[in-house]
Every structure is written in structure tokens, then in C-alpha cells.
């Protein structure tokens, strides 16, 4: 008796099912994914990030390993907390990981991500990065700004001394460090400083709002159907408000330069700043690359925002030195001996200050300004460490904070001990993956040389001119070292310091 045709359907479906299972299992064996912490429905691992993600992810890596795959909402994110993984991402497969994921807050603040740091990989990024490096951050350009650095650090010392001459020698040192870095960047990029007293524009306050927002977590980027929460919390409104403030400020700077440049033929010899350079490039005659107004403003905003990382490193360094009086004394002895009784230190005097450089490296090891380096995004499937399969469009976060505390790399990693960098070739230029505060590879920070030049000179002048101590009754171990919340990890609390002039 012939069987009806549909009687063969069930065995066929069973065969297809097992065939699918076999292929699926084989594929997963061959394409092994990194270990993942247990995730929740819908939100994935979002609940495990905490208020200080670099610390939370470090704890997770101690349990699950230095390479983890998390899911923030539905989006996969690779977390790398080892030298080997960082090197594989930023060197071996640097090109594959050269792009950036989209961020709605960054998109709004940076004119649809037209800056260098956040723009996706491609021809536009190559062009704007080349413009910034050649005209602001090359070795020759950094050296050409030496006069600005020396002038502004001298001004800072004078203001601190003025504070010491008043009824009290107790000062908010962080305010002076913040003003210093902002003034240097403003003069280099904009041609002059912008503060409320002189210009009516409180650029420092605007920058503080901007930096706080760039580091904010936006749930809508990871769970799109929850983006309405930003309206309830007021995040969208705040982003819009700050974006308009920034745009108004940048437009005023550009218009000021345009008006000035129209009269420049009557003012021969006037110095050229970065805005002038960008305005010349804007028509595309010099580079063949037309620079739109929004791009110009995005690049300027990125330059202005770079002052934050420099200030952060100076602030952490001075805090650590106050907690370690012997380290402070060793640094002061080196600086004062090499200064050879000079009344003023110049950048020429910094060349032989080995301990000064060791102090800065140790600060960047323990307190990288951006503890989770800016996220990258893979442009195609990639094999990580010869073992893990990472699909295209996976974000990668490198935990520089965790690498700086790896006990396999650093003896007593929680101790602040600059001596570990004496007679040591490890540098911060992105070639030694044990110390990567500025990242590495194509998407490494191009402004690291500029930042280090400012930090070295400011720190040397501070310890040359003053003895610093904590206010009476406050012990070094009592100094509040709590971190702020945000992409750039600053000290949370302002702090008072007793500054005593010594020369």
C-alpha cells in the first residue's frame, strides 16, 4: 500500500532539524566567543556596569578573564583588560578595529561626529586628522607653542604667589591648574584666553558642562525603544542646551577671527592661531579638501576639550605627591638642583629631569584620564588572540585602568612609586601596551606630546617655586581621592592646599 506523500514530511523535518543543529554546533566550536557574564533579558549586562565602569569591569575580568564579551542591551561589547588583548586590537588588527560606534550625545555635541576622535573610520577621518596633526600637534608645532606654555605657567605661579601674599596661604590648587590648561589651549587654538571677567564668556564653565555630558551613559544607544527615558530625565534637554551654548561660543570665536582677518593687511606680523589655519583650509585651496563650517567647529571643540585630560593628570599628580611627602621631596630636590639656582625654569631645563618624567608616568599608570579608552568598532569579523571569534560591528573597550593595576605587570600595583620607571624604557607613546593612557595605533590620541609638554613644565615650576602641604589637621591618608563619574575620571572633590613660596 502506497503511503500518502505527507507521511514523509515528519521524517524530513526531523532530518533537517538535526542537520541544522549539527552545522550550528560545528560553527560554534570553530567560532569560539569570549566568556560572558550572565546577562538579563532585554538589558543584557547593563546592570553590571555600575557608577564607575572601569572598576566594575575590572572586577568582572578577575572572575571571567581578561577578555570578556558583554551585551549592553542587544549590542555586543568586547572588554579587553590585558596587554596581549590590547596589543592584538590596537596593533595586530588595528585597521579592523579603527572605526568608532555611534553615540547620539556625541553626535549632537560634535556636529554629527565630525571631529577627529569620534568620527567613523574613512577618508573624512583621515583628512581631518591630518589637518589637526600637521597644524596643531606635530612636533614642530608643539615646539612652536613653547612661549605660550612658559608664559601661562609663569602667570599661574604669579597668581598662586598672589594668593599666598593674602591673609591665608591656603588655596584651591585645582582651580589654578584648570585655568592654566584652559588658557594654554585657548591661546593656541583661538588666539586668546576666554574668561568671564575679560570676555564676558565663561568658557571654563561651558567646557565643564560639555565634558560631563560626553561621559554620560545613554540607554537609548543600546536599547533604542527606551530612548524616551532621556526626555523624562531631562538628558535630551540638557544636551540640546549645552550644544547651543557651545555653538554660540564657537560661532563668536570664528566670526571674531573673520573680522580680524579682514583687517589683517593693516596689522602685519600678527600671530596665526589654529582658527586662522582652519579658515584658510575651509575653501579647500590648500588641501583640496573643503572644510565645512560644522567640521571646523567640531575640530575646534575637540581641541578645546583636550584641556580636560591635561588638567586631570596634573590634579591627580599633585594629590599623589601630597599623599607621599618623600616622593614630593625627591622631585623637588631634582628640579631645584637641575635648575642650578635659576629664578625661572624653562623647557630646556626639563631634558634631564628623569624623576619628573617617572612621576608623570606613575600618575598616568594609576590615574589614566580616560580609564576606558574610547570605544572602537570592528569593521569585519576578526580572530582575537588566535582563539576568539569576534563578529563584525562588535564594540571593543580597552580597560587601561585595569592594565595599569595588573599584578603580573607591576609589583605592588596599588602603590604610587615613580621609582619603577627609572632606568625603564616604558613610555606613554603607544608602543608599550603596559602603559597606554593615550591609546595606541590609528585611533590613539594625537595630542599626547602636547599634553605631556604642558604637564612637565607646570609640574616642574610648581615644585620649584613652592612647598606644598595639606591644611593643618588633615593627614595624607585623609585626602579624598574619590573619582568623579564620567568618561574623564577626575577627582570628585575640590581640595585646599597650603602653598609656601620658597624662592
N, C-alpha and C positions, 0 to 999 in steps of 0.2 A: 504494500500500500504506500503510495507516494505521500510524503509529508508536506503539509502546506508551507509555502515559502516563508511565512513569518515565524515558523518554528526554529528557523536558523538564526533569527535576529538576536536572541538572547546569548547564545554561544559567541556570536560575532562581537557583540558589545562587551562581553567578558574578556575576549581576546584583546580588543582594542584598549580596554581599561588596563590590563596587565602590561601591555606593550608601552602604554603611556607612562605607567609607574616605573617601568624598567629604564626608559630613556630619562625620565625626570630624576631618578635616583642616581643614575650614572653621571648625569650632568652635574648634580650637586657634589658628587665625590670629586669630579675633576675640577669643579669650580668652588673651592672651599672658601667660605666667607669668614671674616674675623669673628671672634666670640662676641656675643651681645648680652648685656644685662637684660634681665626680664623686663618686658615692656607692658604697658597697659593699653587697652583698646583705645583707639582714636588719638590719644595724646602721645602714645609711644613712650619715650624716655624723658619727656619734657619735665616731669616731676622730679627727676633726679639731678637737674642742673643746679638748683639751689641759688642763693643770692650771690655767691662767689663761684662761678662755674669752674674756674681753673683749680680751685681746691676740691670741689665735688668730683670733677673728672679725675683728678689725681687719686682720690680715694677709690673710685671705681676701678682705675687701672691697676691699683695694688691687688685687687681681687680678681679681675678678669684679664689682666695682661696689658702690656704697653701698646697694643694695637686692638682697638675695640670698634665695633660697628653699632652705633646708636641710631634710633629712629626718632626724629623730632617731628611729631605728627606723622605724616606719611613720607617724609623726606629722609633718606639715609645720610648719616654723617659719620665719617671715619675720624677717630680720635687717636692721634699719634703722640706717645709720651716717652719715646726712646730715641737715642741718637740714630740708631740704624733706620728706624722708620722715617725720621725727619730727613735723613740723607737720601733715602730712596725717593721720597716725594719731591724734595727741593733740588735734587741734583740728578739722580739716575733717571727719573721720569719727570723732570722739571717742566718740559714742554706740555706733556699731557695734563699736568696739574696747573697750568699757567693762567687759567681763567678764574673769574670770581662769580659767586652766586648772586642772584638779585636780592636786594633789600629795599623794601618800599620806603623806609625812612631815609636811607642813604640816597635813594633815587630822588626824593623830593629835595633834600638839602643840597645835593651836588648836581643839580640841574640834569636829572636823568643819568646820573653816574658818569658825567663827562670829565671827571678828574682822572688822575693817574692811578691812585691806589685802588679804586673800586670799579673802574671801567673794565668790561669784559676783554678778554684777550683778542687781539686782532690788529688791523692796520691803524685804526684810530688810536688805540693804546700805544702802539709803537711811536707814532708821531708826537703825541702829547708828552710821552715820557722823554723822548729825545729833546723836545723843546725845554722841558724843565731841567733836565740834567745839564745840557750844554749852556744854558743861560743863567742857571742859578746854583747848581750843585756840583759842577765839575771841580776838579782840584784847583784849577786856575781861578775859577770864580769864587770858590770858598776862600782862597788866599786873598783875593781882591777885597773881600769884606772885612779884612783884619782890622782896619781902622774903626769900623762900626763896632766890632766886638770890644775892642780896647776902650773906646770912648764910652760905651754904655756900661761896661763893668766898672770903669772909673766913676761914672755917675752914681752907680749903685753903692759903691764904697762911701762916696761923699754923703749920700742920703742916710746910710746907716750911721756914719760918724755924727751927722747932724742929730739923729735920734739919740745917740749916746751923750751928746752935749746938753740934752734937755734934763729935766728933773730926774729922769729914770733912764737906765741903760738897758731896760727890758724892751725888746722889740718883737714884732711878729715877722720873723725872718722869711717865712713863706711868701708874704706879700711882696717883699723886695725881690725874691727870686722869680716870682711870677711876672712882675713888672719888667724885670731885666730881659727875660726871654721874649716877652711880647714886643718890647721896644726894639730889640735886635731884628726880629723877623719883620716888624712893621717898617723899619728903616730900609732894610734890604729889599723887601718886596714892594712897598708902597712909597718909599722915598722919605717918609717922616713918621713920627710916632702919632698915635691916635689915643688920647685920653680925654676924659670928660672935661677936665679943667682947661685944657688947651684948645681942644677942637669941638667940644660940645658932644662928642661921640664917645661913649664908654665902650670901646672895642673889647676891653678885657671882660666885661660883663657879658657881652654878646657871645664871645668865644666860649665862656664857661657854660652858657646855655646850650650852645652848639655841641660841645664835647659830651655833655651829659646825654643829649638825645642820640648821638651817633652810637653810643653804647647801650641804648635801651633795647630790650627784647621785644619783638613784635610778633605776637602769637599768630597774626594774620598771614605772616610769611610762611608758616608751617602748617596751619590749619585754616585754609582760606575762608571757609564758611563761618569762622569765628572772628573775622576781622571787624565785625560790628562792635566787638568789645572795646575797640580803640575809641569809638565815639563816646561810649559810656564813661570810660576812664578819663577822657579828655586828651588822650595822647595825640589823636589826629589834629585837634585844635592847636595843641602846643607846637607840634611840628610845623603847622602852617604859619603860626605866629612867628616862630624863630626864623623860618625860611624867608619870610617877608622882611624881617629885621636885617638879616644877612644881605639880602638882595639890595635893600635900600643903602646899606653901608657900602657894598661893593660898587654899586652904581655911582655913588658920590665920589669914591676914590677914582674911578675911571674917568668920570666927567671932569674932575679936577685936573687930571693929567692931560686930557684932551685940550682943555682951555689953556693950560700952561704951555703945552707943546706948540700951540698956535702962536704963542708969543716968544717961543724959544729963540728965534732968529735974533731977537733983541737981547738975549741973555746967554751969550756964548759961554761955553765951559761948564754949564750946569750938568751935574752928575746924572747919569741914566740909571734908573732902577728897573725892577722886573716888570712893572706895569708898562713902562715905556717900550721894553723889548716886546712884550706881548702885543701891544698896539701896532708895532711895526710889522709883526708877523701876521697880524689879523687879515691883511689884504692878500696874503699868500705870495707876495712878490719875492720874498727872501727864500722861502722853503718850498713853494709850490703847493703848500697845504693851507687852505683857507681856514682861519681860526674864527669860529662863530662867537658871538658875544657871550652866550651861555658857557661855552667851553672856556673862554678867557676867565670868566668869573669862577668857574669850578676849580680851575688851576690855582687861582689866587687864594681861594678859600682853603684849599689843601695846604698851600704854603703857610698861610696864617695859622691854621690848626696845628701845624707841626711844632709850634712853640710849646704845646702842652706836654709832649713827651720829654722835651728837654728840661722843662721846669720840674716835671715829676721825678726825673733822675737826680737832679740837684737836691730836691727836697728830701728824698729818701737817703741820699748820701750824707747830708748834714745831720739828719736824725740818727743814722747809724754811728756817725762819728761822736755825737754827744752821748750815745749809749756805750761807747768804747773809748774812754779817755786816753788810754795808751795808744790806740791807733791814731787818734787825733794828734797826740804829741809827736808820734813818729812822722806823720805827714807834715806837721808844722816845722819840725827840725829839717826835713829835706828841703822844703820850699824856701825857708829862710837862709839856709846855708848856700843853696844854689843861686839865690837872688843876690848874694855877695854884698849885702848892705845897701842895695839899690832902694830908692824910695818907691819906685814903681816897677812892677813885673810886666814884661811884655811877652808875646808869644815865643820870642826867641829863647826865653829862659825856660820854656817848658820841655825842651827837647830831651833833657837828661833827667827829668823827674820821673823815675821808674815807679816809685811808690805811689805817686799821684795817679798814674795810669792803672796800677794794681787796685787802688781804692775804687776807681770808677768801674773797672771790670767786675769787682766783687759786688758792687751795688747793682749792676745790671744782671748779674747772675741771680741774686736773691730777689730783686725787685724789677724785673723787666717791665717797662711801662705798658706794654701790651702783652700780658701773660699768655693769652691765647692769640697767636699770630692771626692776622686777617685770614678768613676762610678762603680756601681755594676750591675749585670745582673741576673734576676730571672731564675732559672733553671726549674720551673714549674709554672702553674697557682697558683695565691695566692689571698686571700681576704685581702685587706688592710683596717685597722681600722674597720673591721667588716661590711664594707659598699661597698667599691670599688672592682671591679673585675679587676685584673691585669694579663694579659696573660703572658705565659712563653716567655722568650727571650726579656723582656722589660728592658731597662736600667733604673737605678734609680740614680738620682743626689740629694744629700742632701746639701742644702744651709746653711752651718754652719755660714756663714757671716750674713744671714738674721735672723737666730735663735738668734744670739748674739745681734741683734738690735730689737728684738720683744718687743714692749712696754708692752705686757701682762706679760712678764717675768722680765723686767728690768726697773726700774724707771729712767727716763731721759736717754734712752739708748745711745744717741749720745755723752753724756758727758764721759770724761775719769775720772773715780772716783774709785780708788782702794779700798776706804773705804767700798764699797758694799760687798767686800769679807772678811772683818774682821768679826770674830765670825760667819763664814759661812762655812758649810760643803761641799759646791760645789767644786769639784775638776776636773782635766782635764784627769783623767784616763779612761774615757769612761763609767762611771757608772752614771753620771749626764748628761742627754741629753740636759740640758740648755747650757752646755759648752763642745763642742766636737771638739776642734781644731785638735785632732789626730784621730778622728773617734772612733768607738767602735765595739765590737763584734769580730768575727773571722778575719775580714779584717781591724781591727783597726791597727794603726801604732805601731809596737812592739818596736820602738826606742824612745818612748816618755820620758821614765825615763832618758835615756842617754842625750837627748836634754835638759831637764829641769835641770839636774845636771850642764851642761855647762853654761846655761843661768844664773842660780842663782849665780854661782861663779864669772863669768865675770862681771855681773852687780854689785855685791857687791864690787868687787875690784875696779871697775871704780869709783863709787861714794865715796869709802873710800879714794882713793888716789888723786882725782881731784875735783875741782869745775868746772862746765861746764856752758858756756853761749854762746849765739849767737853773731856773729860778730857785731860790732858797727853799728847802723843804721838799724838793722834787728829786727823787733818785733816778739814775739812768734806767733802771728796770721799770720805773713807773711811767716812762714816756709812752704815750698812746701811739701804737703802731697799727691801729685798725685801718683796714683798707676800705676805700670807697667802693661803691658799686658802679660798674660801667666798663666800657671797653678798655679805657686807660685807667690803670689801677693807681690812683693817687692816695696819699694819706688822707684819712677822713677828717681829722680834727686839726684846726689851726693850732699852732703852738708858740709859746713865748720862749725867748732865748735871751740870756744876759750876754751882751756883746761889749767887750772891753778893748778899746784901741791899744795896740801895743807898739805902734811906730808913729 
